[in-house]
């Protein structure tokens, strides 16, 4: 089971920690690296594009680099948004990073 790594600006990171995180979700500060496989404008895009997100992560194949899904801007992430990516991340053969590019 791969974990979901959330890279987020400090304000989003603090809100996530305060809200409590699901098992297997780790929050870290901003970083670089990984193979970007999908990008959405906002966290709601993770829910709207759930099927595409599953397909992209399932078809990524093997490799060394983590798979990165970018959210262009977010103030926070709700349970629905985290669930939309946490489920396929658990099934992925590679680590998955949800990168929040900036706080909204």
Residue pairs with C-beta under 8 A, 6 or more apart in sequence:
1 24
1 90
2 89
2 90
2 91
2 92
2 93
2 94
2 95
2 96
3 24
3 25
3 26
3 89
3 95
3 96
4 24
4 25
4 26
4 82
4 85
4 86
4 89
4 90
4 96
4 97
4 98
5 26
5 27
5 28
5 66
5 95
5 96
5 97
5 98
6 13
6 16
6 25
6 26
6 27
6 28
6 77
6 97
6 98
6 100
7 28
7 29
7 30
7 31
7 97
7 98
7 99
7 100
8 16
8 27
8 29
8 30
8 74
8 99
8 100
8 103
9 29
9 30
9 100
9 102
9 103
10 29
11 75
11 103
12 74
12 75
12 76
12 77
12 100
12 103
13 27
13 28
13 29
15 75
15 76
16 27
16 76
16 77
17 27
19 76
21 27
21 82
22 79
22 82
22 83
22 86
24 86
24 89
24 90
25 82
25 86
30 99
33 65
33 66
34 65
34 66
34 67
34 68
34 97
34 99
35 60
35 63
35 65
35 66
35 67
35 68
36 68
36 69
36 70
37 56
37 57
37 60
37 67
37 68
37 69
38 49
38 52
38 53
38 56
38 69
38 70
39 69
39 70
39 71
39 72
40 46
40 48
40 49
40 69
40 70
40 71
40 72
41 71
41 72
41 73
42 71
42 72
42 73
42 74
42 104
43 71
43 74
43 76
43 77
43 78
43 81
44 81
45 71
46 53
46 69
46 71
46 81
46 84
46 85
47 80
47 81
47 84
50 84
53 69
53 84
53 85
53 88
54 87
54 88
56 67
56 69
57 67
57 69
57 88
57 89
57 91
57 92
57 96
58 88
58 91
58 92
60 67
60 92
60 93
60 94
61 93
62 93
62 94
63 94
65 94
66 94
66 95
66 96
66 97
67 92
67 94
67 95
67 96
67 97
68 96
68 97
68 98
68 99
69 85
69 96
69 97
69 98
69 99
70 99
70 101
71 98
71 99
71 100
71 101
72 101
72 102
73 100
73 101
73 102
73 103
73 104
74 100
74 103
74 104
75 103
75 104
77 98
77 100
85 96
85 98
88 96
89 96
89 98
